[in-house]
Amino acid sequence: MSYPHSPSGPAGPQEPDLDLEALKARYRAERDRRIRPEGGRQYQPVAGRFGYYDEDPYAEAAPDRARLHDRVDVVVVGGGFGGLLAGARLRQAGVESIRVIEKGSDFGGTWYWNRYPGIHCDIESYIYLPLLEEVGYVPKWKYAPGEEIRQHARAIGRTFDLYRDAVFQTQVTGLRWADDTDEWLVSTDREDRIRARYVITASGTLSEAKLPGIPGIDTFRGHTFHTSRWDYAYTGGDADGNLHRLADKRVALIGTGATAVQCVPHLGADAQQLYVFQRTPSSVDVRGNRPTDPQWAASLSPGWTRRRRDNFLALVTGGQVAEDLVDDGWTSSARLHQKLIPSDSYQDLPPEERERAYELADFQKMNGIRARVDELVEDPATAELLKPWYRYMCKRPTFSDSYLQTFNRPNVTLVDTADSHGVERITEDAVVAGGTAYEVDCIIFSTGFRVGVSGITSGRLPVHGRGGTTLPEAWRDGPRTLHGFYSHGFPNLFQLGPLQNASSVNFVHVLDEQATHVAEVIKAARTRRARYVEPTAEAEAAWVATIREKAPDQYAFQAECTPGYYNNEGMPRKRSESFGDGPVAFHALLREWRANGGLRDVLVDAAPDEG
Ligand code: NDP
């Protein structure tokens, strides 16, 4: 059936004829041939016999430091942007004694670990990098390279004097609340025993690399590593490329997500032979990276980062803005939706009309992405394999002006593994797919991370709250928090992350709002000499009810998507744990809550507010 459809009525934009039913059938078929019954269990952690995949290639030997048996005001678990933002916002709130505890040998988190060739942020750097005005820095590129981002993380550490008390190459192994002294006992793998009044966990959402459970994976005799631990000693070169040691090497890269899209052009340029093993193609849109215009940088006035971040956030979460300040692939998709659903009729459209309009905008976007593959890839059969057949937000969209062209090189082969649910087997010297053994010297796993799993929710970092209760015990019937940050029974413990909170593709912006809120709460607790911070059971129950009531119903959408981490590997969860009104409303709600007496629900035995 064909729809020359205009969702906004006769005056709306004319859409080209799209055979929606045929497209939907194609999407469904592509999903069905990829579903694996074992879902997320197809992966294995980089632990145990695969533990060497997790080793730190960047650290000097672990420093020989004395065990710490001391006391600080705040322990922050994790030194990525979440932890750095928590530290910075606490400093601004007047807190002196802050210890960040970090597994890597420096600050940076995901930007410490991920240094693969071609690494860049895929959100505009002017809105992605936090605390730019505070540090006094304007990124050199619209999409900054990873090393520039890592150096910015270090600059935040210096600007806010967070190196002073930080400990690196150290992992927190347990948190136990001491009922008698009202403080946390923090233990680590370096036998530290630190007492802390407050603990903030910011251990990241992409911190645990995963490997596919491919039969024979541990029999391979060549060289292997995961993209998040790039082995430059083996490949030569650096994040800018020039992987000269691969000139006589046959390399297999497994996976074609956002990481692969950035590193494949360098591998293709330098390896003798590159095989890219693809299960589901990414959508690859225009990048258009460019150096920062110095005149523009000089023209920026105070508050510019907030204005720009807020503008982006509003636009990509369905809001209306007068001007699109970022103007890139993310915002153009949002603008396309708005063109099809003008603001004056948005609320009035019946739900099925609205859904139809979104579908149309989506199909139009994806048709453009597929047409781009035909434009850039010379071999028609390879081009067909590189076309994504699913809705735009089924997978993390990617952007590149060199990935697709790499498949025109004579030394690069795309091996599609959709029908066999991925690579079939790995042998001593080869990767097997479609019955063919591809002999290689090196296998690089670009197979992603366990997403959204923080140590304290997975149980990897055991937490014992008041009376020794563990978090899994308290959350037996599901997570229970107030605003996602804290839970009844776990005084003075704050979590940063997406759980029962509101998220965005620009996650660092979300982390900054979270860190600011937590720092404000701790500041109020100190000013009003609260015994501790702990939500009442009633406030917590009310928030869980709000989450349930407003939970976005994405089940139907996600059930139609090809499998991946966005839809729990094809088994979407019925219950969403995010705030359905979105991040703009959530941030406003937090500000209002702070201003209008909300703190009463969390400050225990506090002096009255005099302000
Ligand atoms: P992803 O999880 O996105 O990709 C993993 C890839 O491995 C997928 O293509 C997957 O295929 C493939 N795969 C898994 N198992 C097999 C198998 N058995 N055989 C063949 N292929 C297999 O990981 P990434 O590291 O690419 O990206 C993770 C996230 O990191 C991104 O979504 C993004 O949020 C973030 N990121 C951000 C960047 C930035 O600039 N801000 C840059 C890079 C990453 P399938 O799709 O079929 O499951």
Residues whose N, C-alpha, C, O or C-beta is under 5 A from the ligand:
A	BS01	NDP	H120 C121 D122 I123 P212 I254 G255 T256 G257 A258 T259 A260 F277 R279 T280 R396 H421 G422 V423 S446 T447 G448 F449 P563 G564
